[in-house]
């Protein structure tokens, strides 16, 4: 999804740079005053560089070897000064030129660094916000390590290159053109000799720069793969250790690591080769100019001072070209990074707000699925649809159970209600309105969800519960201090500790939280792994409860819990779902017996639909499954009564 054809040579890299500049133009424009100062500093520095050899010429021609004067080149104003006076003036001029150059270089560097840091900070924030809004289908298809490399490594490289390479590149290019112009003005014949090596320079630098870019891009890809392997292994460390996958993953990582090392060595080798080539070309040009220049001085057609200025310019003009090659190589590398960022920014989220989307009003909770069709990979159609022609209606406050074999499409169906994906055909209506007409945030804020393995964040318990209330997009403060209180409430209110504790009490979590050494301030380690499964679920229920949402989705919330935890969690869920339209996905048909509607879903189709007794009377799939479960439960002679529903009727 993120791979596109890359520029194959330096000519193709220019549009790539244009594309990057265009994409970041709004952020660049915001820094125009800093960039203007940087530009003035830059021009002044180039001017100071051009002035630098002239005092030396005058010292040669007027003080050291005055007899070689050419009358045409006399500067009457300097003739009026004594040699000592002239020397003093020229010595001061040397210091002043160096001072001017130092100050202007400082101004341009400081202003450009600040502007670049600000631009990159904004781009990074934009990229992070964009990533979070990209649809689930994108995230499932993309390795998280690759995304992390883009948001950290690629962005940092772009900042580094803007400051450390673009500024010198601009100064050097301007210096080069100005000096070449002055060289032609001084002596076109000598200038032509000096320029003879230019075609060679262009050919070798273009070829080598292209190869450097190619290897660099390959290296970045490998670094992304390494980051992805590491992120995957660390994220699933329990599974890795349990299945003894360490050595296997180490082998994959080492292979990428080794190849990355080889790519890095190759890049260094090519860069070094590029710089040495330029050095040799400069030496050839200098030798040719000196040879012809000395003849001109001997013939009296130029002064030694002229030759000195010419040679200094030649070296100064070529010295930047030597660095030009280095900067071009680095900028080429950064172009690949910049394109990776732009590629990501240009991905349009599959699920997004319509231009005329409205804020959803507080929902009653009437839900209707109308001929809904869905496939995760529409491109592979015609093939099997994940959901096919699903239609049903749920009145506000009703409890709907989704049952059926694994992989039937139950979780997919509720994902569509949350608009994690959009249907291929058909409509989902809440209170009679197509959910695509609502702004995503305002829709999702009114739906609470408790999953089988609820993810908690690396923050305190209080904060984890408070995360249940969504921020507005501009919020940047802690969820504890400024978050929307209740989706039905219009105004922003801070979430109080009382709200948090009430939600925890509803979720049967208050007592165990208070028993922890730091109570509500206890920091939960990443993914909540320091708590038991039942405790994690109850915090997740508290997080759902604080939302006070009119629609609640429970996706197998008690799977994997022991009997005691299950009872406690079920009790909390019963309280959570009072007065809400509730969807429960379950494989345990005892849990859904008393529900208002049961949807039996298999292979993406709703094969049966009705109450428990209606479905038993139909004596088809649901009834068969129920009888099997009953028989298994009886044969195990468990003390639990099949007639006892797990989610109590309020
Ligand atoms: P279970 O009871 O095991 O949770 P389910 O009934 O909830 O299953 P879904 O998770 O909705 O079933 O999956 C329905 C089908 O869609 C399955 O074939 C599954 O492999 C496929 N599927 C689920 N998620 C994705 C995804 N992100 N991308 C592609 N296919 C998916």
Boltz pocket constraint, residues with backbone or C-beta under 6 A from the ligand:
constraints:
  - pocket:
      binder: B
      contacts: [[A, 136], [A, 137], [A, 140], [A, 376], [A, 377], [A, 386], [A, 404], [A, 405], [A, 406], [A, 407], [A, 408], [A, 409], [A, 410], [A, 411], [A, 412], [A, 413]]
      max_distance: 6.0
